[in-house]
Amino acid sequence: MSTDPDISLSSYDEDQGSKLIRKAKEAPFVPIEMAGFEAIVAYGLYKLKSRGNTEMSVHLIHMHVAAQGFVVVARTVGMGYSMYREYWAKPMILLPQPPE
């Protein structure tokens, strides 16, 4: 077991707000996922009283599937954007050709 004094425990020292901001900078689609999920849940709760003769469990299942579907689509778009930025948007580095 190592007792290295140089090990930083900064991740334990940060509060929830700064941790959320740091994670949002690392993965910019995470706040979009969270906002979309919350919006769908809020819409589901708003429509709960005017669901007509639909059963409560069916309504909740539909909202659950819609919220999960949004998160999956947002995560897929985020991964595609991340791959584009990492592999295709970088400028190509040309290596010098050896003399003939």
Backbone as numpy.savetxt, mean C-alpha at the origin, in Angstrom:
# Nx Ny Nz CAx CAy CAz Cx Cy Cz
25.46 -14.28 21.58 24.63 -13.11 21.58 25.51 -11.87 21.58
25.23 -10.99 20.65 26.04 -9.81 20.48 25.46 -8.64 21.26
26.33 -7.86 21.88 25.90 -6.65 22.57 26.59 -5.46 21.94
26.40 -5.29 20.66 27.02 -4.20 19.91 26.33 -2.89 20.24
27.07 -1.91 20.78 26.43 -0.63 21.13 26.07 0.22 19.90
26.57 -0.16 18.71 26.31 0.62 17.50 24.97 0.29 16.85
24.28 -0.71 17.36 22.99 -1.08 16.78 21.98 0.01 17.10
21.35 0.51 16.06 20.38 1.59 16.24 18.99 1.03 16.49
18.32 1.57 17.45 16.95 1.18 17.76 16.00 2.29 17.35
16.30 2.97 16.25 15.50 4.13 15.85 14.08 3.73 15.47
13.88 2.50 14.96 12.53 2.09 14.59 11.65 1.93 15.83
12.26 1.69 16.97 11.48 1.58 18.20 11.21 2.95 18.81
12.00 3.95 18.44 11.85 5.27 19.01 10.84 6.15 18.28
10.49 5.80 17.03 9.60 6.68 16.29 8.14 6.42 16.65
7.35 7.50 16.61 5.94 7.37 16.94 5.17 6.92 15.69
3.87 6.68 15.86 3.07 6.12 14.77 2.99 7.04 13.57
2.89 8.35 13.79 2.78 9.30 12.68 4.02 9.32 11.81
5.19 9.37 12.44 6.43 9.41 11.66 6.69 8.07 10.98
6.27 7.00 11.61 6.43 5.68 10.98 5.54 5.57 9.75
4.31 6.09 9.84 3.40 6.07 8.70 3.94 6.92 7.56
4.49 8.09 7.88 5.06 8.95 6.85 6.26 8.28 6.18
7.11 7.63 6.97 8.27 6.94 6.41 7.84 5.80 5.49
6.86 5.03 5.92 6.36 3.92 5.10 5.68 4.43 3.84
5.00 5.58 3.93 4.34 6.15 2.76 5.37 6.62 1.73
6.52 7.09 2.19 7.57 7.49 1.25 8.20 6.26 0.59
8.32 5.17 1.34 8.89 3.95 0.78 7.94 3.29 -0.21
6.67 3.27 0.08 5.66 2.65 -0.78 4.49 3.62 -0.93
4.50 4.45 -1.98 3.50 5.52 -2.08 2.07 5.05 -2.30
1.84 3.81 -2.67 0.48 3.35 -2.91 -0.20 2.86 -1.63
0.53 2.70 -0.55 -0.07 2.23 0.70 -1.11 3.23 1.23
-0.83 4.54 1.26 -1.89 5.47 1.71 -3.11 5.46 0.80
-2.90 5.24 -0.50 -4.03 5.15 -1.43 -4.87 3.93 -1.10
-4.21 2.81 -0.80 -4.93 1.58 -0.42 -5.74 1.82 0.85
-5.11 2.44 1.82 -5.79 2.68 3.09 -6.99 3.61 2.92
-6.81 4.68 2.14 -7.91 5.63 1.91 -9.05 4.97 1.15
-8.73 4.18 0.13 -9.77 3.50 -0.64 -10.53 2.49 0.20
-9.81 1.75 1.02 -10.45 0.77 1.90 -11.40 1.48 2.86
-10.93 2.57 3.46 -11.77 3.31 4.41 -12.98 3.93 3.70
-12.79 4.41 2.48 -13.91 4.99 1.74 -14.98 3.95 1.43
-14.56 2.75 1.04 -15.52 1.69 0.74 -16.25 1.26 2.00
-15.53 1.17 3.11 -16.17 0.80 4.38 -17.17 1.89 4.79
-16.80 3.16 4.64 -17.71 4.25 4.99 -18.94 4.23 4.09
-18.75 3.99 2.80 -19.88 3.90 1.88 -20.79 2.73 2.25
-20.19 1.61 2.62 -20.98 0.45 3.04 -21.80 0.72 4.28
-21.21 1.42 5.24 -21.95 1.78 6.44 -23.07 2.77 6.14
-22.80 3.71 5.22 -23.82 4.68 4.83 -24.99 3.98 4.13
-24.69 3.03 3.26 -25.73 2.32 2.51 -26.40 1.21 3.32
-25.91 0.96 4.50 -26.46 -0.11 5.33 -27.93 0.11 5.65
-28.31 1.34 5.90 -29.70 1.61 6.27 -30.65 1.58 5.07
-30.11 1.75 3.85 -30.98 1.75 2.67 -30.68 0.56 1.76
-30.41 -0.58 2.34 -30.05 -1.75 1.54 -31.27 -2.48 0.98
-32.45 -2.02 1.31 -33.67 -2.66 0.80 -33.93 -3.97 1.51
-34.32 -4.98 0.73 -34.62 -6.27 1.34 -33.43 -7.24 1.23
-32.22 -6.69 1.05 -31.01 -7.53 1.04 -30.65 -7.89 2.47
-30.27 -9.13 2.66 -29.87 -9.58 4.00 -28.62 -8.83 4.45
-28.49 -8.67 5.75 -27.34 -7.99 6.33 -26.04 -8.70 5.99
-26.03 -10.02 6.10 -24.80 -10.77 5.83 -24.37 -10.64 4.37
-25.32 -10.63 3.45 -25.00 -10.48 2.03 -24.42 -9.08 1.76
-25.01 -8.08 2.39 -24.51 -6.71 2.24 -23.08 -6.61 2.77
-22.82 -7.18 3.92 -21.48 -7.13 4.51 -20.46 -7.88 3.66
-20.87 -9.02 3.10 -19.97 -9.78 2.23 -19.63 -8.97 0.99
-20.63 -8.29 0.41 -20.37 -7.47 -0.78 -19.40 -6.34 -0.46
-19.56 -5.69 0.67 -18.65 -4.61 1.04 -17.26 -5.15 1.33
-17.18 -6.31 1.95 -15.89 -6.93 2.24 -15.15 -7.26 0.95
-15.84 -7.84 -0.01 -15.23 -8.19 -1.29 -14.81 -6.93 -2.06
-15.64 -5.89 -2.02 -15.30 -4.65 -2.71 -14.05 -4.01 -2.09
-13.98 -3.98 -0.77 -12.83 -3.37 -0.11 -11.56 -4.17 -0.39
-11.63 -5.49 -0.31 -10.46 -6.31 -0.60 -10.06 -6.20 -2.06
-11.04 -6.15 -2.95 -10.75 -6.00 -4.36 -10.03 -4.71 -4.65
-10.45 -3.62 -4.02 -9.77 -2.34 -4.21 -8.32 -2.42 -3.75
-8.10 -3.03 -2.60 -6.74 -3.13 -2.07 -5.87 -3.98 -3.00
-6.40 -5.08 -3.51 -5.62 -5.94 -4.42 -5.27 -5.19 -5.70
-6.25 -4.47 -6.26 -5.98 -3.71 -7.49 -4.96 -2.61 -7.23
-5.10 -1.88 -6.13 -4.15 -0.81 -5.81 -2.76 -1.37 -5.56
-2.67 -2.52 -4.89 -1.36 -3.13 -4.65 -0.73 -3.59 -5.95
-1.53 -4.14 -6.88 -1.01 -4.58 -8.17 -0.51 -3.39 -8.98
-1.28 -2.32 -9.01 -0.85 -1.11 -9.72 0.42 -0.55 -9.08
0.48 -0.56 -7.77 1.67 -0.09 -7.07 2.90 -0.91 -7.38
2.74 -2.23 -7.44 3.87 -3.10 -7.79 4.31 -2.86 -9.23
3.34 -2.68 -10.13 3.69 -2.39 -11.52 4.43 -1.07 -11.64
3.96 -0.06 -10.91 4.64 1.24 -10.92 6.04 1.12 -10.35
6.18 0.39 -9.29 7.49 0.19 -8.67 8.44 -0.53 -9.62
7.94 -1.55 -10.30 8.79 -2.27 -11.27 9.17 -1.37 -12.43
8.22 -0.57 -12.91 8.51 0.36 -14.00 9.60 1.35 -13.58
9.45 1.91 -12.39 10.41 2.90 -11.91 11.78 2.30 -11.71
11.83 1.03 -11.26 13.11 0.41 -10.95 13.83 -0.14 -12.17
13.07 -0.70 -13.13 13.72 -1.39 -14.24 13.68 -0.62 -15.55
12.63 0.10 -15.85 12.51 0.72 -17.17 12.77 2.21 -17.15
12.48 2.89 -16.09 12.62 4.35 -16.05 14.06 4.79 -15.74
14.89 3.88 -15.28 16.27 4.24 -15.00 17.02 4.47 -16.31
17.91 5.46 -16.34 18.71 5.65 -17.55 19.70 4.49 -17.71
19.89 4.08 -18.93 20.82 2.99 -19.19 22.25 3.47 -19.00
23.04 2.66 -18.38 24.45 2.98 -18.19 25.20 2.25 -19.30
25.86 3.02 -20.13 26.62 2.43 -21.22 28.04 2.21 -20.76
28.51 0.98 -20.93 29.87 0.65 -20.57 30.79 0.95 -21.74
31.99 1.40 -21.47 32.91 1.67 -22.59 33.27 0.38 -23.31
33.36 0.47 -24.62 33.73 -0.68 -25.43 35.25 -0.85 -25.39
35.71 -2.11 -25.32 37.16 -2.32 -25.35 37.72 -1.99 -26.74
38.92 -1.45 -26.80 39.50 -1.14 -28.12 39.77 -2.41 -28.91
39.62 -2.28 -30.21 39.86 -3.46 -31.07 41.24 -3.48 -31.61
